[in-house]
Amino acid sequence: MAPVASTHTMQPGTARKAALVRELTGAREVQWGQRIQTLWGGYGEVVRVQVDGAPRVVKHVRPPLDAHPRKLRSYEVERAWYEGRASRCTGDCRVPRCLGTWSDGSESLFVLEDLDAAGFSGRRRGLAPRELRDCLRWLARFHATFLGESAEDLWPVGTYWHLATRPDELRAMSNAALRREAPELDARLRSASFQTLVHGDAKPANFCFGPGGVAAVDFQYVGGGPGIKDVAYLLWGARQVDEALDVYFAELRAAGAGAAEDEWRSLFVTAQRDFERFRDGWGA
């Protein structure tokens, strides 16, 4: 079923949310289940449900009254991603299938495939070498799929740490030299000839592992940029970085996007320095 957006105005309690899921999916019966997790900062929850006996996941976004505008925008972006782009991610860059979305302007609801039931039940904080390779392959295929595309309706500049959205962290930096370098780092990444969509938060916790590889979740910061930004973030603090980059670029070539390799290789240090800039100010 194609994703659907609705415009109800009631604040959904459990019964109302179940009714919305029935409306979005065409289901006869929805059984509300247990909470899987709460969303960061008290912005809602993720719940496992049964939709006509099939396991599904509902992400209910209900921001607090003092919600930050950028955080609110991140869920609008995620809804746009699922409604407009996610269906193009095949088995090589697996994401949960979206069965429907709803928003009334203040709250949002996503009805998604249950990746656990689809065979991707593994979760990791750190990555073994094989798991890291699987994540790098996922990123390469994802970046190849969207190479050269506009980020319209998403973040014009993807990732949660990019410079324009982090003025407080910039002011708080202890590394004065890196603070002075920050605009140049940002300009290099923004002016890259090869742009794609980046996941924007490609950490181990956002990958789901199974015998056949990985799937990815959490697309609040998907947007434009060179793919190496995701790779630099995933490899932050990793050992044997050169070998990991070779895995990524081999897969990028296999996916038909090898033209971006020389430029993105040359931007790896820039991308890591850019993330270091955020971490320096964020941890101050």
Stockholm file with secondary structure:
# STOCKHOLM 1.0

chainA/1-284         MAPVASTHTMQPGTARKAALVRELTGAREVQWGQRIQTLWGGYGEVVRVQVDGAPRVVKHVRPPLDAHPRKLRSYEVERAWYEGRASRCTGDCRVPRCLGTWSDGSESLFVLEDLDAAGFSGRRRGLAPRELRDCLRWLARFHATFLGESAEDLWPVGTYWHLATRPDELRAMSNAALRREAPELDARLRSASFQTLVHGDAKPANFCFGPGGVAAVDFQYVGGGPGIKDVAYLLWGARQVDEALDVYFAELRAAGAGAAEDEWRSLFVTAQRDFERFRDGWGA
#=GR chainA/1-284 SS CCCCCCCCCSCCCHHHHHHHHHHHHTCSCEEEEEEEEECGGGCEEEEEEEETTEEEEEEEECCCTTCCHHHHHHHHHHHHHHHHTGGGCCGGGBCCCEEEEEECSSCEEEEEECTTTTTCCBCCSSCCHHHHHHHHHHHHHHHHHTTTCCCTTSBSSCSTTCGGGCHHHHHHCSCHHHHHHHHHHHHHHHTCSSCEEECSCCCGGGEEEETTEEEECCCTTCEEECTHHHHHHHTTTCSCHHHHHHHHHHHHHHTTCGGGHHHHHHTHHHHHHHHHHHHHHHTC
#=GC SS_cons         CCCCCCCCCSCCCHHHHHHHHHHHHTCSCEEEEEEEEECGGGCEEEEEEEETTEEEEEEEECCCTTCCHHHHHHHHHHHHHHHHTGGGCCGGGBCCCEEEEEECSSCEEEEEECTTTTTCCBCCSSCCHHHHHHHHHHHHHHHHHTTTCCCTTSBSSCSTTCGGGCHHHHHHCSCHHHHHHHHHHHHHHHTCSSCEEECSCCCGGGEEEETTEEEECCCTTCEEECTHHHHHHHTTTCSCHHHHHHHHHHHHHHTTCGGGHHHHHHTHHHHHHHHHHHHHHHTC
//
